[in-house]
Amino acid sequence: MAKDTLKSLSHQVIYQVYPRNYSNAGTFAGIVADLDRIKDLGVDILYLLPIHPIGEVARKGTLGSPYSIKDYRSINPELGTIDDFKKLIEQAHNRKIKVMMDLVMNHTSRDHGWIQTHPEYYYLNKDGKMGNKVGDWSDIQDLNYQHIPLWDEMIDMLKEWVRLGVDGFRCDVAPFVPVDFWLRARKEISEINPDHIWLAESVHKEFLRHMREEGFLCHSDGEMFAAFDICYDYDIFQELEDYFKGKKPLSVYIDRLQLQDVIYPMNYLKARAYENHDVQRLMHQTSNHTFKTKNWIAAIFGLKGVAFLYAGIETLTDQLPNLFERDPIDWSKSDAQFIEQLKSLIRIKKMPIMSEYSKYRVIDDGLDVLHIEYEKEEEKLVFLCNVGQVSDDIRIDFPSGVHVNLFDGKSIRVEEGFIRCSKNPIILHSK
């Protein structure tokens, strides 16, 4: 993480919203109307997928991908006006909620004005033609950051949004853009807002390897942490996906979590984005197993880093909204009991020990359980996320007796250093 990253970010909860599909209206106004509920949930940061006009050339689907940017300085008229966006920022700030924008700095749409006015801004393939480095991204053109005037243009654009009141940027495929650019952008933005939040969408390690083998720039998370406060946890996502598919045991994923804790700066922050617009819902990954899903959601909060929720998780749906069409969340399916449990998890995330700990460990018990512990002097916070729904006893260093499970308020007994796994996550706290 950057040297000046705020320690308090480890208590933050990011709530990702796709404006097109958040409400039936599909507008900024549709989000504003729900801000009280979002605030009541306990959210700190409202992260919006790209809000800019979408390219029409080679458009995907009917409405196109929000990651095909036609104009960085304008608002997609489908979502509302610039005044509507200002109102969203104002109303969020009134509720002490920060607003984070999704910035797509690696590429533009194929009909962005720069293609005519500044063709030098663009990457040329081996045939000397504009193109992209990832074949599936057929609706975009990659930019060329070897052309330094592009840096000036981009940073000036970023400053415009920060002056408007935007509190943070989530940067799409950030490793494709030179880290020196990000360092300069961070420095200049900090002069406007020293507390601005930088979240990097880092990439899967196999994707990183492939891009480097193709001769392209692609930074590792270790490099990204020089300029960013938070990185995605895609560096270990392959092991997570392999576990969901039954290809590898959970112990392999736990090993990677333990590795993160020694290869990154001591106060590194990962966005535990188990659900997002690119990743299937957890209910899909667990084959609609509610208890397994709840345990994975508890892990989002228990693992070191920033909790990351994709809007609609409150419904425990297995449906990933279509990125290219209108596909609004069915809020009538909200699960009232789970929402209260989610609020409990968010309250736990605010506990001082989650940033002030002296010891943090992810323990491999040889079971399908994510066993996470925090310690500070005599204080302990323990998460037992039973993702495999095992019925075994687990050894924990915790006082014997009856304790309250902070997840659901039920009583849990610890006997001589052992506790029996339950279907729900177990979260225990002692001082």
N, C-alpha and C positions, 0 to 999 in steps of 0.2 A: 504494500500500500504506500501511497505517497507520504513523505515525511510529515506533512501537516494535516494528515487525515484526522478528523475528529473521532476521538475515542467513543463518544456517545452514539456513533452510527451503529455500533453493535447491538443497540437496543431498538433499532428502527425496523418498521414493517413496511415493505413496499407492496403496493396494491396495483397490479398491472391492469389497465383498462384499454380495450379496443373500442374507441368511440363509435365506430360504425355499428358494432354489434352489442354494445352494452345495454342499450334500451331499445324499445320499439321505435322511438324517434330517430335514433342513430345520430344524435347531435350533441354538441356541448351542453345545450339546455337539458338534455336527458340525463347527463351526468350531474349537473348542478342540482337537479331535482332530487337526487339520491345522496347528496353530500352528508346530510345529517345521519343517515344510516351508516355510511362509510366511517364517519367520525365516531359513531357509537361503537362500531366494531373495534376501534382502537388503531386505525391506520395512521401512519406518519407521513408517508410519501405516496402521492397519486402519480403513477407513471403511465403516460399516454403513448400508445403506439403512434407512428408518424401522422402528423396532422396537416401535411402539405398537399397541394394539388398533385394528382396522380397522372402519370403519363398515359397517353392514349395509343401510341405506337407499340405494337406487340403486346398489348395489354393482356394480362392473365385473367380469365373469368370475365364476368360481366362488368364488374366495377373496378377491377385492377388491384394490384398489390400496393399497400400503403408504403412499401419500401422502394417503389419506383417513383422517385421525386422529380416533379416537373419544375418546381420553383421553391427554393429553400426559404424565401422571405415572405411567402404568402400562405393563406389558409385554404384548405380544401373546402370549396363552397358547400359540399354536401353536409359538412359538420356545422356550418354557421359562418359568422363573420369574425374579423379580428376583434370587434367589440364583444362578441359572444365569448371569445377565448379570454379576453381580459376579465370578463365577468366571472368566468370559471376560476381564474387565478385569484381574483379578489375574494370570492366566496369560500374558496379553499383556505386561503390565508386567514380569513375571519374565524375559521374553525381550527386554526393551528395545523393545517395540513400543507405540506410542501407539494409543489408541482414539478414533475420531471418530464422532460420531452425526450422522445426517441429521435436521435440524429443519425442520418444515413450519410456518412462522409466518404464512403468508398466509391460510390457510383451515383449516377443520376438516371432518370428515364431516358429513353432513346429519342425523345422530342424536347428535351430541355433546351432552352434558348442558347446556352453556351455552345452547343454543337455547331451552331452557325456563327456565333460571335467570337467564341474562344475555343476553336478546335484543339489548340495547343494544351488545353486543360485535360485532354483525354488520353488514355492508354491506347497504344496501337499494337495490334497483334503482329505475328511474324510476317503477315502479308502486307503490313503497313496500313491496315484498316482499323477503325474503331471497333472495339469488341469488349468482351468480358472474359475473365479468367476462369469462371465457373460456368460450365455449359448450361446447367439447369436455370441459371438466372438470365433467361432469354429476353426479358423485358427491360434490361438495363445496359448502360455503358459504363465501364470502369474509368475512374479518374486517374490522373498521373501526377503523383505528389513530388516527382522530380522537378516539376515546374513550380518554383517558389512563389510566383504571383498568385497561384491558387491558394496558398496558405493565407495570404493577406485577405483574399476574398472570403474564405471560409471563417476565419477568426472574426472578421468584421461582422459577418452574419450571426455568429454565436453571440457576440456582444449585444446585438440588437435584441435577441430574445431574452438575454439576462436582464437588460435594462427594462424590458417589459414586465419582469417579475418572475421569470422561470427560475426555479431553485436548483435544478440539476439536469444533467444530460445522461441518458443511457445511449451509448455509442455503438451502433450496429457494426458487426464484424470489425471491431476496433483494431485487431492485430494486422489487418491489411494496410493500415495507414501508419506511416513512420512514427515511432515513439517520440522522436524529436519534435514532430508537429504537435503531438498531444502535450508535451512538456511546455512548449511555448504557449499553446492555447490555455492551459491551466494557469500559467503565470499571469497572462494578460486578463483572463476572466477573474482571477482572484483580486485584481485591483478594483473590480466593480463589486464583487461579492466574495469575500474571503471564505465564506461557508458553503460555497457552491459544491454540489455533490457530483462526482464523476463515477459512473458505472460502465465498465467495459463488458460488452458481449465478447468474451474470449471464445476460443473454438476448441472442438474435439481434437485430441492429440493426433489421431490418424489423419484428420483433415489438415492439420498443421503440417504433418510430415509430408503429405501428398503435395501440398502447395509449395513447400520448399523444394521437393524433388523436381517439381515443374519449373523451378527457377524463380519463383515469386517471393516477395517479402511476406512473411507471416511471423509475427512476434509470439513468443511464449508468454504465459501468465506472469512469469518472473520478470520479464521485461515490462509488461503492461503495468505492474504494480508501481513502477517508478512514477507514473503519471496519474494513475487512477486510484480512487478510494476503495473500490469494490470491483472484483472480477466474478464472472459467472464460474460455476463449478464444472464446466464442460471438460476440464482437463481430466476428470475421473468419471465422466458420464458413460463411457463405453462399458466400464465395469458394472455400473448401475443397470444399464440396459441388458447386459449379459445375465445379470441376476434375474431381472424380470422375465427374461426369455428362458430361464432354466439352464443357461449355458455354463454359468460359473456360480460357485457358492457365495454367500454373503461375505465370507471371510476375505475374499479378494477385494471387495469394495471397502471393507473396514481397513484393510491394509493400505489402500490408497488414501483414505481419510487420515490415517496415521502419518502417511508420507507427507501430505500437505502441511502438517504441523511442524515439519522440520526443514522443508525446502523453501518456505516463504518467510517473510519477516514475522517476528513474533506476534505482532498485532495485525496480521493479515485479516482481510474480510472477504468472505465468499458469499455471493448471492445463491442461496439454496433454492434454485429455480426448478424444482421437480415438476412443476406445471408452468407452461408458458405457451405463447401462441405457436411455437415451433415444436412443442413436445406434447405427446398424448397425455390426456388427463390421467391422474393416478388411478381413478376408478377403472379406466380402461386397462392400465398396466396390471392391476390386481384382479382382472376379470370380474369386476363389480363386487369385490369383497370389501364390504364397508369397514370391518374392523382392521383389515390390513391397511386400507387407505388411511384411516385415522391415525394409525401408528406411523405411517410415512409422513403425514402432515405434522405430527408431533416432532419428528426428526428435523423437519424444516426449521423448527424453532429451537431444538436442542443443540444442533451442530453449530460450531463456532461460525459466526458470520451474520448476515442480514437475512431476516425472514422475507420470503418472496411468495406472494399469493397472486394467482391469476383469477380475475373477477369471474364469478360463477362457481368457484370452489364451494361456496356456501350451499349449493344445491346438491353437492356430491354427485354431479353428473359425470358420465363417461364421454360426453360429446365435446370435441374440440371445435370451436366455432370456425366456420369456413373463412379463410383469409381474403378470398376474392369476391365474396357475395354477401348479401344481407342475410344474417343468420343470428338474430338476437337471442340473448340468454333468456331462458324461461324461468323468470324469478318466482313463479308460482310454486316451483318445486323446492324452494328453500327449506332446509332442514333445521327447524327451530332448536332442537336439542343439540345438534352439532354446532350451530352458531354460538350457543352459550359455551360449548367446549372450546371453540376457536377463540372466543374472547378470553377464556382462561389462559390459553397458550400465549396470547398477546400480552396479558398481564405478567405472565412469567418472564417473557422476553424483556420486560422493563426492570426486572429485579437487578439491583446493583452488582450482584455476584457475576452476572453474565458479561460484565466488562472489567470487573475489578478482581477476578479470580487470580490465584497464584498458581493453580494447577488445572489443566483441562486435559481430559483423556477420553478417547474412544476405545473401549475395551472389547476384545474378541473373546467371548465366552464359549466359542465353539457351537453356538446356536444361532438361529435366524432372529437375532435380537440386536438392535443397535443400542448398546449400553454406553451412555455418555455421562461423564461426571465432571463437576466443577467443584473446586475447593478454594476457600479463603479462610486461613487460620482455622477456627473450629467450625466454620460454616460449610455445609455441603448442599449441593443440588444435584440430584440424580434423575436421569431420564432412562427408562427401559421401554424402548419402542419395539413392540413384539410384531415385527413385520412378517414373520413366518407363522404366527399364531401357534407357537409351541406351548406346551403345558408344563414345562420343566421348572425346577427351582434354580435360582441364580444367586451366586454369592455376591453380596454387596457390603461395603464397609460403611455400615449405618447402624445407629442405635437400635437395639431390640425393643419391641413393643408395637403398639398400634399407632399408625400414622395416617394422615389424610392424603389421599391421592389428589394432587392439585389439578389434575386433568378433569376429573368428574366429581370430586368432593366425597368419594367413598372411602371407607376405612380399609387400610392395608396393613397386614401384620408382617413384621420382620422378626425372625426367630434365629438367634445365634448366628447372625451374619448371612441368613438365607431368606429369600423372598420368592413366592410362587408367582410366575407370570400370569397375567390376566389378558382377556381379549382386548381391553382398552389399554392405551399407553399408561404407564405408571410414572408419576413425577413426584419425587419426594424432596422436601427441604428441611434442613435442620440447622440450628445455630448453637 
